[in-house]
Amino acid sequence: MNIAFSPCPNDTFVFHALVHGLIPGAPEFNVTYADIDITNNLAANRTGPEVLKISYAALPWVLDDYALLPCGGALGRGCGPLVLTKDGSTTAASLAGKRVAVPSERSTAYLLFRLWAAQQVAGGQMEIIVMPFHEIMPAVKEGTIDAGLVIHEARFTYQNYGLNLLADLGSWWEADTGLPIPLGAIIARRSLDIESLTTWIRDSVEYAWEHPEVSQGYVMEHAQEMSPDVQKQHIALYVNEFSANLGEDGYAAVEALLGRAAKEGLVPEFDLAKLRR
């Protein structure tokens, strides 16, 4: 079976046991490591593997072909995207008409940013520039853009660039809804045995928690230049109770995010009931 997920520590930690033959009854998996923007497009174009990690923001485009699995993904609290600026005096309102860099226009981070901007930025009109994630903080530092939307390990490293935090969109979302933030979803083709896949992935999560030392080499191999301390922080933040089971709070968070986004015209209208079947 084919599977695609990112080389980020949370994904390699979660799927280590599954793709290394450590889960009884699971088939052999062929892994493709890809940025989530790539997997979003693979799923939307129906050219993706049987199982893959995508952004929750991309779900409305793929639910006819793929089912959302209730485990293996990333939701959480205190782990939302950040809006960064070079000048500490910049306000949300002053972003109107300014250049804002984002890593993707089909991501939870982007949906949260647009929903936040609709409340906080006069008119909500900005020049949105999509650029690779690793280029955003340097561009903000150099002043070639006015603000940057960043995710993942940038939460731990943006101070190294001398940047200022304008908004923590996770804190805003949690205060506004009381719900966790839906980030990365695990989906599988509806033609597959979804129940068995769910069991295997959940078992892989549980194995990772019970034997964290076993996956260390695999995680480090794919973590690029991330320090061991940042790797641990990354895993602790993004692999949590929702990775094992979405539960009612998890599903409610996904429905709230995508329901609001559909009303704002940021994603296509779709049947919310499909998220649970």
C-alpha positions in Angstrom: 0.0 0.0 0.0 1.2 3.5 -0.8 1.2 6.3 1.8 2.4 9.9 1.7 3.2 12.2 4.7 5.7 14.9 5.5 9.2 14.4 6.9 8.3 16.5 9.9 9.0 14.9 13.3 5.3 14.5 14.3 4.6 12.5 11.1 7.7 10.3 11.2 7.1 9.7 14.9 3.4 8.7 14.3 4.0 6.4 11.3 7.4 4.9 12.2 5.9 1.6 13.5 3.4 1.3 10.6 6.0 1.7 7.8 8.6 -0.4 9.5 6.5 -3.5 9.8 5.9 -3.3 13.6 2.1 -3.4 13.5 0.7 -6.9 13.4 -1.6 -7.5 10.4 -0.7 -4.3 8.6 0.5 -4.6 5.0 3.8 -3.3 3.7 3.7 0.4 3.0 5.7 2.3 0.4 6.4 5.8 1.7 6.5 9.1 -0.2 7.8 12.1 1.9 6.2 15.3 0.6 5.3 18.8 1.9 1.6 19.0 2.7 1.0 21.5 -0.1 2.1 18.7 -2.5 -0.1 16.1 -0.9 -3.1 18.5 -0.9 -2.7 18.8 -4.7 -2.2 15.0 -5.2 -5.4 14.3 -3.4 -7.4 17.0 -5.2 -6.1 15.8 -8.6 -7.0 12.2 -7.7 -3.4 11.2 -8.3 -2.4 10.6 -4.7 -1.6 7.3 -3.0 -4.1 5.3 -1.1 -3.4 6.9 2.3 -2.0 10.4 2.8 -1.6 13.4 5.1 -3.3 16.6 3.9 -4.3 19.8 5.5 -7.8 19.9 7.0 -8.4 22.9 4.8 -8.1 20.7 1.7 -10.8 18.2 2.8 -13.8 19.9 1.0 -12.1 19.2 -2.4 -11.5 15.4 -1.8 -14.3 14.0 0.4 -16.0 12.3 -2.5 -12.9 10.1 -3.1 -11.3 10.0 0.4 -12.5 9.3 3.9 -11.2 11.2 6.9 -9.6 8.8 9.4 -10.2 9.5 13.1 -6.5 9.1 14.0 -3.0 9.8 13.0 -3.5 13.5 12.2 -2.7 16.7 14.0 -5.1 18.8 16.1 -4.2 20.6 19.2 -4.2 23.6 21.5 -1.4 26.1 21.8 -0.1 25.0 18.4 -1.6 27.4 15.9 0.1 29.4 13.2 1.6 32.8 13.9 1.5 36.2 12.1 5.0 37.8 12.3 6.3 41.2 11.5 9.6 43.0 11.6 8.3 46.1 13.3 6.9 45.6 16.8 4.5 48.6 16.4 2.6 47.0 13.5 -1.1 46.4 14.3 -3.6 44.1 12.7 -5.5 47.0 11.2 -2.4 48.4 9.5 -2.1 45.2 7.4 -4.8 46.5 5.1 -3.3 46.8 1.7 0.1 45.3 2.8 2.0 42.3 1.4 1.5 39.2 3.5 3.4 35.9 2.8 1.7 32.6 3.3 3.0 29.1 2.8 -0.1 27.9 1.0 -3.6 29.1 0.1 -5.1 25.6 0.8 -4.0 25.2 4.4 -5.6 25.5 7.8 -3.1 28.3 8.6 -4.4 30.3 5.6 -8.1 29.7 6.6 -7.4 30.8 10.2 -5.6 33.8 8.9 -8.4 34.8 6.6 -11.1 34.3 9.3 -9.0 36.3 11.7 -8.3 39.1 9.1 -12.1 39.3 8.4 -12.5 40.4 12.1 -9.2 42.3 12.6 -8.1 43.9 9.4 -10.2 46.8 8.0 -11.8 45.5 4.8 -9.6 42.4 5.0 -7.9 43.3 1.8 -4.2 42.4 1.6 -1.8 41.3 -1.1 -1.3 37.6 -0.4 2.0 36.2 -1.7 2.5 32.4 -1.6 6.1 31.4 -0.9 8.0 28.4 0.4 7.7 28.1 4.1 11.5 28.4 4.7 11.7 31.7 2.9 9.0 33.5 4.8 10.9 34.5 8.0 14.0 35.7 6.1 11.7 37.8 3.8 10.0 39.4 6.8 13.4 40.1 8.4 14.6 41.7 5.1 11.5 43.8 4.8 10.6 42.5 1.3 7.1 41.6 2.7 5.2 43.3 5.5 4.1 40.2 7.5 4.4 36.5 7.3 2.2 33.6 8.3 4.3 30.7 9.7 3.7 27.3 11.1 5.3 24.3 12.9 8.8 24.8 14.2 8.8 28.6 13.5 6.9 28.9 16.8 10.2 28.0 18.5 12.6 29.8 16.2 11.1 33.1 15.0 12.9 35.0 17.8 16.2 34.0 16.1 15.3 36.3 13.2 14.5 39.2 15.5 10.8 39.1 14.5 7.8 40.2 16.4 4.6 38.2 17.1 1.6 40.2 15.8 -1.0 37.4 16.4 -1.1 33.8 17.6 -4.0 32.5 15.5 -4.3 29.4 17.6 -4.9 31.5 20.7 -7.4 33.6 18.8 -9.3 30.5 17.5 -9.4 28.8 20.9 -10.7 32.0 22.6 -13.3 32.4 19.8 -14.5 28.8 19.7 -13.2 26.9 22.7 -12.1 24.2 20.3 -8.8 22.8 19.3 -7.1 23.7 16.0 -7.5 21.3 13.1 -4.1 21.1 11.3 -3.3 17.9 9.4 -5.7 15.2 8.4 -5.1 11.5 7.5 -7.3 10.4 4.6 -7.7 7.1 2.8 -9.5 6.1 -0.4 -13.1 5.1 0.3 -12.6 1.9 -1.5 -10.2 0.6 1.2 -10.9 -1.2 4.4 -11.2 2.0 6.5 -11.8 0.2 9.8 -8.6 -1.9 9.5 -6.6 1.2 8.4 -7.9 3.1 11.4 -6.8 0.3 13.7 -3.3 0.0 12.2 -2.7 3.8 12.4 -4.0 4.0 15.9 -1.8 1.1 16.9 1.2 2.9 15.3 0.5 6.0 17.4 0.2 3.9 20.6 3.5 2.1 19.7 5.2 5.5 19.3 4.2 6.6 22.7 5.1 3.3 24.4 8.5 3.1 22.6 9.6 6.6 21.8 13.3 5.7 21.6 12.7 3.2 18.8 11.8 5.9 16.3 14.5 8.4 17.3 16.9 7.6 14.4 14.1 7.7 11.8 12.8 11.0 13.1 16.3 12.5 13.1 17.0 11.2 9.6 14.1 13.2 8.1 14.1 16.3 10.4 16.6 18.1 8.2 18.5 20.7 10.3 16.1 20.7 13.3 17.8 20.4 16.6 16.9 17.4 18.9 15.3 19.7 21.4 13.1 21.3 18.8 12.2 17.8 17.5 11.0 16.8 20.9 9.0 20.1 21.3 7.5 19.5 17.9 6.4 16.0 18.7 5.0 16.9 22.1 3.0 19.7 20.6 1.5 18.0 17.6 1.2 14.3 18.7 -1.5 14.3 21.4 -4.9 12.8 22.3 -6.4 13.8 19.0 -3.7 11.8 17.2 -5.1 8.7 18.7 -8.8 9.7 18.4 -10.5 12.8 17.1 -13.4 12.4 19.5 -16.3 14.8 19.6 -14.1 17.9 20.3 -12.0 17.0 17.3 -14.9 16.6 14.9 -16.5 19.7 16.2 -13.3 21.7 15.6 -13.1 20.5 12.0 -16.8 21.2 11.4 -16.5 24.7 12.9 -13.4 25.6 10.8 -14.7 24.3 7.5 -18.2 25.5 8.1 -17.0 29.0 8.7 -14.6 28.9 5.8 -17.4 27.8 3.4 -19.6 30.7 4.6 -16.7 33.1 3.8 -16.3 31.5 0.3 -12.8 30.2 1.2 -13.7 26.5 0.5 -16.5 25.0 -1.6 -19.8 24.2 0.0 -20.0 20.5 1.0 -22.0 18.1 3.1 -20.5 18.3 6.6 -21.9 14.9 7.4 -19.2 13.4 5.0 -16.6 14.2 7.6 -17.9 11.4 9.8 -18.4 8.7 7.2 
